[in-house]
Amino acid sequence: MAGEPLPPRSPSQFESVLREALARRRPGPPRVRLVRAQGARAIVEVEHSDAASARDAWNGPLGPIELRTVRTWGTLVGAKAWLAGRRRAGPRPPPP
């Protein structure tokens, strides 16, 4: 799952905020792992069965931060490509 904007927190604090928000929507402790972050974007891994609950739990205010989930992938390949594409994006060159 990918989302933005990533708040200025440590990765472990960010994981804890996401884990706690998801835990309120499902029984048992959820598995949440921050895979990679770049600028204001992040990729977070959750169980397939938790994807819909994670989207519901993470869109909007989470205490002092506000997030928006953007995409969900079945594998990390697409998510990492999305993140890498954003990293390479820059201003367009002026027209000739």
C-alpha positions, 0 to 999 in steps of 0.5 A: 500500500502506498500513501502520502504525505509521510509525516516527519517522524522516525520510521518506528514511530510512523509504523506505530501510528499506523499499527495502532490505527489499524488495530482499532479496526480489526481483532488481533495485532496487525502486521505493519511494516514501513518498506521504504519512504522517499520525501512525502511518500511511503510504501507500507506492507500489510497482510492482504486481508488487512488492505481494505481496513488499512485504507479505511483506518489511514485515510484522514487524520491520525492524531497530529498527522493526516494521510491519504492512501494512494494505491494498493499493489499485490507485490512490492515491485509495482509499489517500488516502481511508483516510488522510484518514478516519483524520485526521478521526476523533476521539472520539465525542460523548457520548450525549444 
